[in-house]
Amino acid sequence: RPLDWTLDLLLRRLGERGRELGRVLGFLSVLRVPIPAADLDTFHADALSPDLRGLLERAILFGDPDGLRLHPVLVDYVRRKLSPDSLHDVHLVAASYHRMRFDRARAAVTIEPAVRHELEVLYHRTEAGDVALLDDHALWFSEQYVGLGRALSHAGRRHEAVRAYDRAVEHDDANAYAHHYLAWNLDVDAVDPPRVEKHYLRATEIEPSHAWY
C-alpha cells in the first residue's frame, strides 16, 4: 500500500529522528478519537524537532487542529511494529490521557465528552489487561460523576444531572448520595414517581441513619 510504504521509507531515512517520530506514532495508533494538536505533547511530540512536528501535524495526521487522527492504513502499519510490551505501555498512556480529558469535561460540566472519555479510559485499561486498575477506576468514576451531577443540578440542568447520577450508580450501586440526588432531581420536576421512590429507598437502605436520606 503506497501510504504505509511511504511512511516506512520516511522513517528509515530519518534514522534516529525517525525512531522518535515512530514512537509518537505508536501512541497515536491506539487512539480511537481525534485529538487537538495542543494535546500531541502528551504523546511526546514535544521531543520532535520543529520540522518533524510540522510534518506530523500537516502531512501524516489528518483533520483540523482541533481534531487530528492517524489514517487507518497507517494505524495498521504502526500497530504491526509494536511489541506486546510496547502495546501495553501505549494503552496505559492513552488511558491516562483520556482520564485528563474526562477531568476537563467534568470541570466544564459537559456530560457527553465526559461519558466518551470515560469509555475510552475503560477501553484502554482493558486492552492493557489491567483488571485491578479497571476496578479502581470504576469507583473513581462514581465519585467523579457525583461531582458532575452536583454541578449540573446547581445549574438547574436537572435532566443532565440525572444522567450523571445514573452513571455514578452504574459504577457503584452502594453510593447512597448518588441514589438520593438522582431521585431528588427527578422529584423536583415531578418526573417518574416510581423511579424517584426506588432511588430514595435505595439511599436509605444503604445509609439508614443518614438524616437527609
C-alpha positions as CSV (number, residue, x, y, z in Angstrom):
1,R,0.0,0.0,0.0
2,P,1.6,3.3,-1.1
3,L,0.7,5.2,2.0
4,D,2.4,2.9,4.5
5,W,5.3,2.2,2.2
6,T,5.9,5.9,2.0
7,L,5.9,6.2,5.8
8,D,8.2,3.2,6.2
9,L,10.7,4.8,3.7
10,L,10.5,8.1,5.5
11,L,11.1,6.7,9.0
12,R,14.1,4.6,7.8
13,R,15.7,7.6,6.0
14,L,15.3,9.8,9.1
15,G,17.3,7.3,11.2
16,E,17.3,8.2,14.9
17,R,14.8,11.0,14.2
18,G,12.6,8.5,12.5
19,R,12.6,6.4,15.6
20,E,11.5,9.4,17.7
21,L,8.7,10.0,15.2
22,G,7.8,6.4,15.2
23,R,7.5,6.4,19.0
24,V,4.9,9.2,18.8
25,L,3.0,7.4,16.1
26,G,2.9,4.3,18.3
27,F,1.0,6.2,20.9
28,L,-1.3,7.8,18.3
29,S,-2.1,4.4,16.7
30,V,-4.1,3.2,19.6
31,L,-6.3,6.3,19.9
32,R,-9.9,5.9,18.7
33,V,-10.9,9.5,18.8
34,P,-9.4,12.6,17.2
35,I,-7.3,14.8,19.4
36,P,-6.4,18.5,19.4
37,A,-2.9,19.4,18.1
38,A,-2.3,21.0,21.5
39,D,-2.5,17.6,23.1
40,L,0.1,15.9,21.0
41,D,2.8,16.7,23.6
42,T,1.1,14.2,25.9
43,F,2.4,11.6,23.5
44,H,6.0,13.0,23.4
45,A,5.5,15.1,20.2
46,D,7.4,17.9,22.1
47,A,10.6,15.8,21.7
48,L,10.4,16.2,17.9
49,S,12.3,18.9,16.0
50,P,10.1,21.7,14.7
51,D,10.3,20.3,11.1
52,L,9.2,16.9,12.2
53,R,6.5,18.3,14.4
54,G,5.2,20.2,11.3
55,L,5.4,17.1,9.2
56,L,3.4,15.2,11.8
57,E,0.6,17.7,12.0
58,R,0.3,18.8,8.4
59,A,1.2,15.6,6.4
60,I,1.0,12.4,8.5
61,L,-2.1,13.2,10.6
62,F,-5.3,14.5,9.0
63,G,-8.2,16.6,10.3
64,D,-8.3,20.1,11.7
65,P,-6.1,21.4,14.6
66,D,-9.0,20.7,17.0
67,G,-9.3,17.0,15.9
68,L,-6.3,15.2,14.4
69,R,-6.1,11.5,13.8
70,L,-3.9,8.9,12.1
71,H,-5.1,7.4,8.9
72,P,-6.4,3.8,9.4
73,V,-3.9,2.4,6.9
74,L,-1.1,4.0,8.9
75,V,-2.7,2.8,12.2
76,D,-2.4,-0.8,10.9
77,Y,1.2,-0.3,9.8
78,V,2.3,1.3,13.1
79,R,0.5,-1.2,15.2
80,R,2.3,-4.1,13.5
81,K,5.6,-2.6,14.6
82,L,4.7,-2.6,18.3
83,S,5.8,-5.4,20.6
84,P,3.2,-6.7,23.1
85,D,5.1,-4.9,25.9
86,S,5.1,-1.6,23.9
87,L,1.4,-2.0,23.1
88,H,0.6,-2.5,26.8
89,D,2.5,0.7,27.7
90,V,0.9,2.9,25.0
91,H,-2.5,1.8,26.1
92,L,-1.7,2.9,29.6
93,V,-0.5,6.3,28.4
94,A,-3.7,6.6,26.3
95,A,-5.8,5.8,29.4
96,S,-4.1,8.5,31.4
97,Y,-4.7,10.9,28.6
98,H,-8.4,10.2,28.5
99,R,-8.6,10.5,32.2
100,M,-7.2,14.0,31.8
101,R,-9.8,14.7,29.1
102,F,-12.5,13.4,31.5
103,D,-11.3,15.9,34.1
104,R,-11.6,18.7,31.6
105,A,-15.1,17.7,30.6
106,R,-16.2,17.4,34.3
107,A,-14.7,20.9,35.1
108,A,-16.6,22.3,32.1
109,V,-19.8,20.4,33.2
110,T,-20.2,18.8,29.7
111,I,-21.6,15.3,30.2
112,E,-21.3,14.0,26.6
113,P,-17.5,14.3,26.4
114,A,-17.2,13.1,30.0
115,V,-19.0,9.8,29.0
116,R,-16.9,9.4,25.9
117,H,-13.6,9.8,27.6
118,E,-14.7,7.6,30.5
119,L,-15.4,4.8,28.0
120,E,-12.0,5.4,26.4
121,V,-10.3,5.0,29.7
122,L,-12.0,1.7,30.3
123,Y,-11.2,0.6,26.8
124,H,-7.5,1.3,27.1
125,R,-7.3,-0.3,30.6
126,T,-9.0,-3.4,29.2
127,E,-6.6,-3.5,26.2
128,A,-3.7,-3.2,28.6
129,G,-5.1,-6.2,30.6
130,D,-5.1,-4.2,33.8
131,V,-8.1,-5.6,35.6
132,A,-7.1,-4.2,39.0
133,L,-7.0,-0.7,37.6
134,L,-10.3,-1.2,35.9
135,D,-11.8,-1.9,39.3
136,D,-10.2,1.2,40.9
137,H,-11.4,3.4,38.1
138,A,-15.0,2.2,38.4
139,L,-15.0,3.5,41.9
140,W,-13.2,6.7,41.0
141,F,-15.7,7.4,38.2
142,S,-18.6,7.0,40.6
143,E,-17.3,9.9,42.7
144,Q,-16.5,12.0,39.6
145,Y,-20.0,11.6,38.2
146,V,-21.4,12.6,41.6
147,G,-19.4,15.8,41.3
148,L,-20.6,16.4,37.8
149,G,-24.2,15.7,38.8
150,R,-23.9,18.2,41.7
151,A,-22.6,20.9,39.3
152,L,-25.4,20.2,36.8
153,S,-28.1,20.2,39.4
154,H,-26.9,23.5,40.9
155,A,-27.0,25.0,37.4
156,G,-30.7,23.9,37.1
157,R,-29.8,21.3,34.4
158,R,-31.7,18.5,36.2
159,H,-32.2,16.2,33.3
160,E,-28.4,16.1,32.7
161,A,-27.8,15.8,36.4
162,V,-30.0,12.7,36.5
163,R,-27.8,11.2,33.7
164,A,-24.7,11.9,35.6
165,Y,-26.0,10.3,38.8
166,D,-27.2,7.4,36.8
167,R,-23.6,6.8,35.6
168,A,-22.5,7.1,39.3
169,V,-24.8,4.3,40.5
170,E,-23.9,2.2,37.5
171,H,-20.3,2.2,38.7
172,D,-21.1,1.9,42.4
173,D,-24.6,0.8,43.4
174,A,-23.6,1.4,47.1
175,N,-23.3,5.2,46.6
176,A,-26.2,6.5,48.7
177,Y,-25.5,10.1,47.8
178,A,-25.9,9.4,44.1
179,H,-29.1,7.4,44.6
180,H,-30.6,10.2,46.8
181,Y,-29.8,13.0,44.4
182,L,-30.8,11.0,41.3
183,A,-34.2,10.7,42.9
184,W,-34.2,14.4,44.1
185,N,-33.5,15.8,40.6
186,L,-36.4,13.7,39.2
187,D,-38.6,14.6,42.1
188,V,-38.2,18.4,41.7
189,D,-39.6,18.1,38.2
190,A,-42.2,15.6,39.3
191,V,-40.9,13.0,36.8
192,D,-41.2,9.2,37.0
193,P,-42.5,8.8,40.7
194,P,-41.8,5.0,40.8
195,R,-38.2,5.7,39.9
196,V,-37.9,8.5,42.4
197,E,-39.2,6.2,45.2
198,K,-36.8,3.4,44.1
199,H,-33.7,5.5,44.5
200,Y,-34.8,7.3,47.6
201,L,-35.4,3.9,49.2
202,R,-32.1,2.6,48.0
203,A,-30.3,5.5,49.6
204,T,-32.0,4.9,53.0
205,E,-31.2,1.1,52.6
206,I,-27.5,1.9,52.2
207,E,-27.3,4.6,54.9
208,P,-30.4,4.2,57.1
209,S,-29.1,6.6,59.8
210,H,-28.4,9.5,57.4
211,A,-30.8,12.3,58.3
212,W,-31.2,13.7,54.7
213,Y,-32.0,10.3,53.2
